[in-house]
Amino acid sequence: MNAILEQTIDRARASLVREQCPDGHFVYELEADATIPAEYVLLEHYLDRIEPELEAKIGVYLRNIQGDHETNPGGWPLFHGGKFDISASVKAYFALKCIGDDVNAPHMVKARNVILAHGGAARTNVFTRIQLALFGAVPWEACPVMPVELVLMPDWFPITMRKVSYWSRTVMTPLLVLMANKPIARNPKNIRIDELFVVPPAQVRDWIRGPYKSPWGYFFKGLDVVLRRVERFFPASSRAQAIEKAIAFVKERLNGEDGLGAIYPAMANTVMMFDMLGYAPEHPDFAIAWASVRKLLVVQEDRAYCQPCLSPVWDTGLAGHALAEAGAPLGAACDWLLERQVLDVVGDWADNTPGTRPGGWAFQYNNPHYPDVDDTAVVGMLLHRAGDPKYADSIARAREWIVGMQSTNGAWGAFDINNDRQYLNHIPFADHGALLDPPTEDVTARCISFLAQLGKPEDRAAIARGVAYLRETQKPDGSWFGRWGTNYIYGTWSVLCALNAAGVSPEDSMVKRAVGWLLNKQREDGGWGEDCESYGDAPPGEFHGHAAQSLPSQTAWAVLGLMAAGKAEHEAVTRGVAFLQSKQGADGSWKEAPYNAVGFPRVFYLKYHGYPRFFPLLALSRYNNLMARNDRVVEFGF
């Protein structure tokens, strides 16, 4: 045994255990870019519920993450060190002006100059356009037409709310009510941002022009033009019916203080919808919707920001795997998770898999209509490795649900099955290209790992179909795309764990190619690092941008992937382990500044504050355990 490694693991395990909540769960901050805290400030001004002290702290946060380098000289990026993003920058500037920042202050001048240099606020994305329209900063004609009558469309209609992803469905439904009524924010300080426009804001109109990526773009552009002309002739009765149905949808899924969809944009739109409908602030629905938004705030001594959502089930599942590998007891964490399995709510996912019983876990504290496939697989593996018979029924229900959620191509999506009608990503409203929830390599890998770990003979066909999908989606250089973590390191680690669990030989060509890719990406210091620019225009598997450093979480993923591929004794693993040991903090944990996950590639990125706490401990503990085994075989799917 390596005494120094044992000490490193002991310190990390103790550090993680100290952060466990009294009831057994773990939860860490989940940070996005400037857009969510900026939108929260704008929401306060929309409602005239302004809290100057809180907004001052959000102002500190926004100023601290303002860009100041060659590719972003004064605007705001989508992730740490990233390039200028015009939509994030316009929202941040608008929020700071609402907070009270002088437009002639140096940081505001720099932001304004770079925004104007990129075409001004008229070049922002759809969701920013709608935000500006709600404040009267641009006319509603600057936004694409999205009739609320969409909620009435039957299943055969090409565009329905059930054909888009869960996050789109929950964000859009209250937003369509707002767009149908076109309210204007109270904006008590009458803050305007006319100075961010190259042309007068009142002249900003339809900006959706070619060239488009496919004929669908031209088709939907034409449809948008037609809808602009005929929407005012829609029958009042059908509009009223649609609004009523949309409101009923929201109320059924209001989800207490965890909010509609348990994600900020849907929750904020719900608050504005109730306000527009004339609900008093003390109305139970309005009050709980506002409370759900407030629950997302992180307020510190000198700064504050708003999270996009909370991640307790995900955090607890990941922390549990790290502690299990490190030999710590799991009972409290597993018992907490057990109580949060969704067993009695048939959510929207059931539309495409009728007869499948619910059995998943949500990502957040509560979100019963929208359990998460990835979370369910991770939690299921954790309960299984805990080995307590009292978890058997829960594991069986999770397995049943996961099998039922497999898409026809053999893969799994995050929240829905067969949610892959790509033509919908070409509607003008979907300029972010993330309206759908198609199957992905990383979620598929996790589901294969779960089913393979359980070892049920009847699941062999499902596993084989999943492995075939992974074989088809491997990149030419040997890597796999990572949809929900940054990026190719994450995807490749996930798949290698799944292939090991499924019994695919380390000598298989796809495993050997993946190992070669990981070895090629190791840095001189022994670690691995990749930033969110790898979601950009570079060839698949290539890193570029500002990731000039190795990161603890990504180094851990690479080491875990290599060990799953039978390379525990390889020099690269030894060097990766040494890197992780060298970067451990005095408190026994690890820290990293850059973002390490993704909401929507190229649009919205995330930083899980728990990742550098979980994954290095998991990797070091697994390495230590494998070195104590003669066969060096990784037993578990995760």
C-alpha positions in Angstrom: 0.0 0.0 0.0 1.1 3.5 -0.8 1.0 5.4 2.6 1.0 8.8 1.0 -1.8 7.9 -1.3 -3.8 6.5 1.6 -3.3 9.8 3.5 -4.5 11.7 0.4 -7.6 9.6 0.2 -8.3 9.8 4.0 -8.1 13.6 3.9 -10.4 13.8 0.8 -12.9 11.4 2.3 -13.0 13.3 5.6 -13.4 16.6 3.7 -16.4 15.2 1.7 -18.0 13.7 4.8 -17.8 17.0 6.6 -19.9 18.5 3.8 -22.7 16.0 4.0 -26.0 17.4 5.3 -27.5 16.1 8.5 -30.1 14.1 6.7 -27.5 12.4 4.5 -27.6 14.2 1.3 -25.1 16.5 -0.5 -25.8 19.7 -2.4 -23.3 22.1 -3.9 -23.6 25.4 -5.7 -24.5 25.1 -9.4 -23.2 28.2 -11.2 -24.0 29.4 -14.7 -22.9 32.5 -16.6 -24.0 36.1 -16.2 -27.4 35.5 -17.8 -29.3 33.9 -14.8 -28.2 36.5 -12.2 -28.8 39.3 -14.7 -32.3 37.9 -15.5 -33.1 37.8 -11.8 -32.3 41.5 -11.4 -34.5 42.2 -14.4 -37.3 40.1 -12.9 -37.2 42.2 -9.7 -37.5 45.3 -11.9 -40.3 43.7 -14.0 -42.3 43.1 -10.8 -41.1 46.2 -8.9 -39.9 44.0 -6.1 -36.5 45.6 -5.9 -34.0 44.7 -3.1 -31.2 47.2 -3.3 -28.8 45.3 -0.9 -29.3 42.0 -2.8 -28.9 43.6 -6.2 -25.7 45.4 -5.1 -24.2 42.0 -4.3 -25.3 40.6 -7.6 -23.6 43.7 -9.2 -20.4 42.7 -7.6 -20.7 39.2 -9.0 -21.5 40.5 -12.5 -18.5 42.9 -12.6 -16.2 40.2 -11.4 -16.9 37.9 -14.3 -16.8 40.6 -17.0 -14.3 39.7 -19.7 -11.0 41.6 -20.1 -8.9 39.8 -22.8 -8.4 39.7 -26.5 -11.5 37.7 -27.5 -13.7 39.5 -25.0 -12.5 43.0 -24.2 -15.3 44.1 -21.9 -18.3 41.9 -22.5 -19.5 38.8 -20.8 -18.7 35.2 -21.8 -20.7 32.0 -21.5 -18.0 30.4 -19.3 -14.8 31.3 -17.4 -12.3 32.9 -19.8 -14.6 32.4 -22.8 -15.2 34.6 -25.8 -17.6 37.5 -25.9 -21.3 36.6 -26.1 -23.6 39.4 -27.1 -26.8 38.1 -25.4 -25.1 37.5 -22.1 -23.4 40.9 -22.4 -26.6 42.8 -23.1 -28.4 41.2 -20.2 -25.5 41.9 -17.8 -25.2 45.5 -19.0 -29.0 46.0 -18.6 -28.9 44.5 -15.1 -26.0 46.6 -14.0 -27.8 49.7 -15.3 -30.9 48.7 -13.3 -28.7 48.2 -10.2 -27.5 51.7 -10.6 -24.1 51.5 -12.4 -23.1 54.8 -14.1 -23.2 54.3 -17.9 -20.0 56.3 -18.1 -18.1 54.1 -15.6 -15.2 52.4 -17.3 -16.6 48.9 -17.2 -19.9 50.0 -18.7 -18.2 51.9 -21.4 -16.1 48.9 -22.3 -19.2 46.7 -22.3 -21.1 49.1 -24.5 -18.3 49.5 -27.0 -17.9 45.8 -27.5 -21.7 45.2 -27.8 -22.0 47.9 -30.4 -18.9 46.6 -32.3 -20.8 43.3 -32.6 -23.9 44.8 -34.1 -25.7 46.0 -30.9 -28.5 44.6 -29.0 -30.5 43.9 -32.1 -28.2 40.9 -32.7 -29.1 39.1 -29.5 -30.8 35.7 -29.4 -34.5 35.0 -29.2 -34.8 34.7 -25.4 -33.0 38.0 -25.0 -35.2 39.6 -27.6 -38.3 38.5 -25.7 -36.8 39.8 -22.4 -36.2 43.2 -24.1 -39.7 43.2 -25.5 -41.1 42.6 -22.1 -39.4 45.8 -21.0 -40.4 47.7 -24.1 -36.8 48.0 -25.2 -37.8 46.5 -28.6 -41.2 46.1 -30.3 -42.7 42.6 -30.2 -42.3 42.4 -33.9 -38.6 41.8 -33.1 -39.5 38.4 -31.8 -40.6 35.3 -33.7 -44.3 34.4 -33.6 -45.1 31.6 -31.2 -48.9 31.4 -30.9 -50.2 30.1 -27.6 -52.5 27.9 -29.6 -49.6 25.5 -29.9 -50.7 23.9 -26.6 -53.9 22.8 -28.4 -52.3 21.1 -31.3 -53.0 17.3 -31.7 -50.2 14.7 -31.7 -50.3 14.5 -35.6 -49.4 18.2 -35.9 -45.7 18.7 -36.8 -45.2 21.2 -34.0 -46.6 20.4 -30.6 -45.4 21.0 -27.0 -45.0 17.2 -26.5 -42.5 17.0 -29.4 -40.0 19.3 -27.7 -37.8 18.6 -24.6 -39.0 18.9 -21.1 -37.0 22.1 -20.5 -38.4 23.7 -23.6 -41.9 22.6 -22.7 -41.8 24.1 -19.2 -40.1 27.3 -20.3 -42.3 27.8 -23.3 -45.7 27.2 -21.8 -45.9 30.2 -19.5 -43.9 32.2 -22.0 -46.5 31.6 -24.7 -49.1 33.1 -22.4 -46.9 36.2 -21.9 -46.3 36.5 -25.6 -50.0 36.3 -26.3 -50.7 39.2 -24.0 -47.5 41.2 -24.5 -47.3 42.8 -21.1 -44.8 45.5 -20.2 -42.6 45.5 -17.2 -43.3 47.9 -14.3 -39.7 49.0 -14.5 -40.2 51.7 -11.8 -36.8 53.4 -12.5 -37.7 53.5 -16.3 -34.3 52.0 -17.2 -33.7 51.9 -20.9 -30.8 50.6 -23.0 -31.3 52.6 -26.2 -27.5 53.2 -26.2 -26.9 49.5 -27.0 -28.6 49.7 -30.4 -27.0 50.6 -33.7 -30.4 51.5 -35.1 -33.2 53.1 -33.1 -34.8 50.3 -31.0 -38.3 51.1 -32.3 -37.1 50.2 -35.8 -35.9 46.7 -34.8 -38.1 44.2 -36.6 -37.8 40.7 -37.8 -34.1 39.7 -37.8 -34.5 36.1 -38.9 -32.8 35.9 -42.3 -30.8 33.3 -44.2 -28.7 31.6 -45.1 -30.1 28.7 -43.2 -28.6 25.4 -42.4 -31.3 23.4 -44.2 -34.5 23.9 -46.3 -36.4 23.7 -43.0 -35.0 27.1 -42.1 -36.5 28.7 -45.1 -39.8 26.9 -44.6 -40.2 28.0 -41.0 -39.1 31.5 -41.9 -41.9 31.6 -44.4 -44.3 30.2 -41.9 -43.2 33.0 -39.4 -44.0 35.6 -42.0 -47.5 34.2 -42.6 -48.2 33.9 -38.9 -47.3 37.5 -38.3 -50.0 38.5 -40.8 -52.8 36.2 -39.7 -52.3 35.8 -35.9 -54.6 38.7 -35.1 -57.4 36.9 -36.9 -57.2 33.8 -34.7 -60.6 33.1 -33.0 -60.8 34.6 -29.5 -62.4 31.4 -28.3 -59.4 29.2 -29.3 -57.0 31.7 -27.8 -58.8 31.8 -24.5 -59.0 28.0 -24.5 -55.2 27.8 -25.2 -54.4 30.2 -22.4 -56.6 28.3 -20.0 -54.9 25.0 -21.0 -51.4 26.5 -20.6 -52.2 27.8 -17.1 -53.6 24.4 -16.1 -50.4 22.8 -17.4 -48.3 25.2 -15.2 -50.4 24.7 -12.1 -50.4 21.0 -12.3 -46.6 21.0 -12.4 -46.0 24.0 -10.1 -44.0 21.7 -7.9 -44.1 23.7 -4.6 -41.0 25.7 -3.7 -39.0 23.7 -6.3 -40.9 25.3 -9.1 -42.1 24.5 -12.6 -39.6 22.1 -14.1 -37.3 23.0 -11.2 -35.3 25.3 -13.6 -35.0 29.1 -13.4 -36.3 30.2 -16.8 -39.5 28.2 -16.4 -40.0 29.5 -12.8 -39.3 33.1 -13.7 -41.8 32.9 -16.7 -44.3 31.4 -14.3 -43.9 34.4 -11.9 -44.4 36.9 -14.7 -47.4 34.9 -16.0 -49.2 35.0 -12.7 -48.4 38.7 -12.4 -49.8 39.4 -15.8 -52.9 37.4 -15.0 -53.5 39.8 -12.1 -52.7 37.4 -9.2 -51.9 39.2 -6.0 -48.4 38.5 -4.6 -50.0 36.7 -1.6 -52.0 34.4 -3.9 -50.8 30.8 -3.1 -49.7 30.1 -6.6 -47.9 33.4 -7.1 -46.3 33.2 -3.6 -44.9 29.7 -4.1 -43.7 30.5 -7.6 -41.8 33.5 -6.3 -40.5 31.4 -3.4 -39.2 28.8 -5.9 -37.1 31.5 -7.7 -35.8 32.9 -4.4 -34.7 29.4 -3.3 -32.1 29.5 -6.2 -30.2 32.5 -4.8 -26.7 32.1 -3.4 -26.1 35.1 -1.1 -22.7 35.5 0.4 -21.1 38.2 2.4 -19.8 40.3 -0.5 -21.6 38.9 -3.6 -24.7 37.0 -4.7 -25.9 35.2 -7.8 -28.8 33.1 -8.9 -28.4 29.4 -9.8 -30.2 27.9 -12.8 -31.4 25.0 -10.7 -30.4 22.9 -7.7 -28.6 19.5 -8.0 -29.0 17.6 -4.8 -29.8 14.1 -6.2 -27.0 14.3 -8.7 -24.6 15.6 -6.1 -25.6 12.9 -3.6 -25.3 10.1 -6.2 -21.8 11.2 -7.3 -20.6 11.8 -3.7 -22.0 8.4 -2.8 -20.0 6.7 -5.4 -16.8 8.4 -4.3 -17.4 7.6 -0.7 -18.3 4.0 -1.6 -15.0 3.6 -3.4 -13.2 5.2 -0.4 -14.8 2.7 2.0 -17.1 5.2 3.8 -20.6 4.1 4.9 -23.4 4.9 2.5 -26.5 4.3 4.5 -27.6 7.9 5.2 -27.1 9.0 1.6 -28.8 6.0 0.1 -31.8 6.3 2.5 -32.2 10.0 1.6 -32.2 9.0 -2.1 -34.6 6.2 -1.6 -37.3 8.6 -0.4 -37.0 10.7 -3.5 -37.7 8.0 -6.1 -40.7 8.9 -8.3 -43.0 6.0 -8.1 -46.5 7.5 -8.3 -46.4 10.3 -10.9 -46.6 9.4 -14.6 -44.8 12.3 -16.2 -44.6 13.7 -19.7 -42.0 11.1 -20.6 -44.8 8.4 -20.7 -46.3 9.8 -23.9 -43.8 7.8 -25.9 -43.5 4.7 -23.7 -47.0 3.9 -22.6 -47.3 1.2 -20.0 -43.8 1.9 -18.5 -44.2 2.4 -14.7 -42.4 5.4 -13.2 -39.3 4.6 -11.2 -36.7 7.3 -11.8 -35.1 10.1 -9.8 -35.2 13.8 -10.6 -32.1 15.9 -10.7 -33.4 18.4 -8.1 -35.1 18.0 -4.7 -38.5 17.5 -6.3 -39.5 17.4 -10.0 -41.8 14.4 -10.3 -43.1 15.0 -13.8 -39.5 15.1 -15.1 -37.2 12.4 -13.7 -33.7 12.3 -15.1 -32.5 9.2 -16.9 -28.8 9.9 -16.1 -29.5 10.5 -12.4 -31.6 7.3 -12.2 -28.8 5.2 -13.6 -26.2 6.7 -11.2 -28.5 6.4 -8.2 -29.5 2.8 -9.2 -25.8 1.8 -9.4 -25.1 3.4 -6.0 -28.0 1.6 -4.3 -26.9 -1.7 -5.9 -23.4 -1.4 -4.8 -24.5 -0.6 -1.3 -25.7 -4.1 -1.1 -28.6 -3.6 1.4 -31.6 -5.8 0.6 -34.0 -3.0 1.5 -33.0 -1.2 -1.7 -34.0 -4.2 -4.0 -37.5 -3.0 -4.9 -36.2 0.5 -5.6 -33.5 -0.8 -7.9 -36.0 -3.1 -9.7 -38.3 -0.1 -10.4 -35.4 2.0 -11.6 -34.3 -0.8 -13.9 -37.8 -1.2 -15.3 -38.0 2.5 -16.0 -34.6 2.7 -17.6 -35.4 -0.2 -19.9 -38.7 1.4 -20.9 -36.9 4.7 -21.7 -34.6 3.2 -24.4 -35.0 4.9 -27.7 -35.5 3.0 -31.0 -31.9 3.6 -32.0 -30.7 1.8 -28.9 -29.7 4.9 -27.0 -31.0 7.0 -24.1 -31.9 10.7 -23.8 -31.9 12.6 -20.6 -35.6 13.1 -19.9 -37.6 11.7 -22.9 -37.6 8.9 -25.3 -37.3 9.4 -29.1 -37.3 13.2 -28.7 -35.3 13.7 -31.8 -37.4 15.5 -34.4 -34.5 17.6 -35.7 -36.6 19.8 -37.9 -37.9 21.6 -34.8 -34.5 23.0 -34.1 -35.0 25.1 -37.3 -38.0 27.1 -36.1 -37.1 30.7 -35.6 -37.8 30.4 -31.8 -35.1 27.7 -31.6 -32.1 29.8 -32.6 -30.2 28.2 -29.6 -30.6 24.8 -31.3 -31.5 23.0 -28.1 -35.2 22.6 -28.4 -34.9 18.8 -28.2 -33.6 16.0 -26.0 -32.1 13.4 -28.3 -30.3 10.3 -27.1 -26.6 11.0 -26.3 -23.5 8.9 -25.8 -22.9 9.8 -22.1 -26.4 9.1 -20.9 -26.5 5.9 -23.0 -23.2 4.9 -21.4 -24.6 5.4 -17.9 -27.7 3.3 -18.7 -25.6 0.5 -20.1 -23.4 0.6 -17.0 -26.4 0.3 -14.7 -28.0 -2.6 -16.5 -24.7 -4.4 -16.9 -23.9 -3.9 -13.2 -27.2 -5.5 -12.3 -26.4 -8.4 -14.6 -30.0 -9.5 -15.6 -29.9 -11.9 -18.5 -33.1 -10.4 -19.9 -31.3 -7.0 -20.4 -28.6 -8.4 -22.7 -30.4 -7.3 -25.8 -30.9 -3.8 -24.5 -27.3 -3.6 -23.6 -26.2 -4.9 -26.9 -28.3 -2.3 -28.8 -26.8 0.4 -26.6 -23.2 -0.8 -27.2 -23.9 -0.8 -31.0 -25.0 2.8 -30.8 -21.8 3.7 -29.0 -19.8 1.9 -31.6 -21.5 3.9 -34.3 -21.0 7.3 -32.6 -17.3 7.0 -31.7 -15.4 9.9 -33.4 -12.7 9.0 -35.9 -10.0 10.0 -33.4 -11.4 7.5 -30.9 -13.2 9.9 -28.5 -16.9 10.2 -27.7 -18.9 13.4 -27.5 -20.0 14.5 -24.0 -23.4 16.1 -24.0 -23.7 16.9 -20.3 -20.1 17.3 -19.2 -17.1 19.0 -20.7 -16.7 17.3 -23.3 -14.7 14.6 -25.1 -12.9 13.6 -21.9 -16.3 13.3 -20.1 -17.9 11.4 -23.0 -14.9 9.1 -23.4 -14.6 8.3 -19.7 -18.4 7.6 -19.6 -18.3 5.2 -22.5 -15.2 3.3 -21.4 -16.8 2.6 -18.0 -19.9 1.3 -19.8 -17.9 -0.9 -22.2 -16.0 -2.4 -19.3 -19.3 -3.1 -17.4 -20.8 -4.6 -20.5 -17.9 -7.0 -20.9 -16.4 -5.5 -24.0 -12.7 -6.6 -24.3 -9.9 -4.1 -23.7 -8.6 -5.4 -27.0 -11.7 -4.3 -28.9 -10.7 -1.8 -31.5 -13.0 1.0 -30.2 -11.6 0.6 -26.7 -8.0 0.7 -27.9 -8.7 3.8 -30.1 -10.3 5.6 -27.1 -7.3 4.7 -24.9 -5.0 6.1 -27.5 -6.9 9.3 -27.7 -6.8 9.8 -23.9 -3.1 9.0 -23.8 -2.5 11.6 -26.6 -4.4 14.3 -24.7 -2.5 14.0 -21.4 -0.6 17.2 -20.6 3.1 17.5 -19.5 2.1 17.9 -15.9 0.3 14.5 -15.9 -3.2 15.9 -15.9 -5.9 16.5 -18.5 -7.8 19.7 -19.2 -10.5 20.7 -21.7 -12.6 23.9 -21.8 -16.0 24.6 -23.3 -14.5 25.9 -26.5 -14.3 22.2 -27.5 -18.0 22.6 -28.2 -17.1 25.2 -30.9 -16.0 24.9 -34.4 -12.8 22.8 -33.9 -12.7 19.2 -35.3 -14.2 16.6 -33.0 -11.9 15.6 -30.2 -9.8 18.7 -30.5 -9.3 21.2 -27.6 -8.8 24.9 -28.1 -9.5 28.1 -26.4 -8.3 29.0 -22.9 -7.8 25.6 -21.2 -4.1 26.1 -20.6 -4.2 24.0 -17.5 -5.0 20.6 -16.2 -8.2 20.3 -14.1 -8.8 17.9 -11.2 -12.2 16.7 -12.3 -11.2 16.1 -15.9 -8.0 14.4 -14.9 -10.1 12.1 -12.7 -12.4 11.3 -15.6 -9.4 10.4 -17.8 -7.8 8.3 -15.1 -11.1 6.5 -14.4 -11.6 5.9 -18.2 -8.1 4.4 -18.5 -8.6 2.2 -15.5 -11.9 0.9 -16.9 -10.0 0.1 -20.1 -7.6 -2.2 -18.2 -4.8 0.4 -18.0 -4.5 0.8 -14.2 -0.8 0.1 -14.4 0.0 2.4 -17.3 2.4 5.2 -16.8 -0.2 7.7 -17.8 -2.5 6.6 -14.9 0.4 6.8 -12.5 1.2 10.4 -13.7 -2.5 11.3 -13.5 -2.7 10.0 -9.9 0.4 12.0 -9.0 -1.1 15.2 -10.5 -4.3 14.7 -8.4 -2.2 14.2 -5.3 -0.2 17.3 -6.0 -3.3 19.5 -6.4 -5.1 18.5 -3.2 -5.9 21.5 -1.0 -5.1 21.9 2.7 -8.7 21.1 3.5 -8.4 17.7 1.8 -10.5 18.7 -1.3 -9.8 20.2 -4.8 -10.9 23.4 -6.4 -11.0 24.5 -10.0 -12.2 27.8 -11.6 -13.3 26.9 -15.1 -16.7 25.6 -16.0 -17.0 21.8 -16.2 -20.4 21.0 -17.6 -22.8 22.1 -20.2 -26.5 23.0 -20.3 -26.7 23.7 -24.1 -23.6 23.5 -26.2 -22.5 26.9 -27.5 -25.4 28.5 -25.5 -25.3 27.8 -21.8 -22.6 26.3 -19.6 -22.4 25.2 -16.0 -20.0 24.9 -13.1 -20.7 22.1 -10.6 -18.9 23.1 -7.5 -19.0 19.5 -6.3 -17.2 18.0 -9.2 -13.6 18.6 -8.0 -14.7 17.2 -4.7 -16.2 13.9 -6.0 -14.2 12.8 -8.9 -10.6 13.0 -7.7 -11.6 11.0 -4.6 -13.3 8.4 -6.8 -10.3 8.1 -9.1 -7.7 7.9 -6.3 -9.7 5.5 -4.3 -10.3 3.2 -7.3 -6.7 3.3 -8.2 -5.7 2.4 -4.7 -8.2 -0.4 -4.6 -7.1 -1.8 -8.0 -3.5 -1.8 -6.9 -4.5 -4.1 -4.0 -6.2 -6.6 -6.4 -4.3 -9.1 -8.5 -6.7 -8.8 -11.5 -6.9 -5.0 -11.7 -10.5 -5.3 -12.8 -13.0 -2.5 -12.2 -16.1 -4.2 -10.8 -18.7 -1.4 -11.0 -20.3 0.4 -13.9 -19.5 3.9 -12.7 
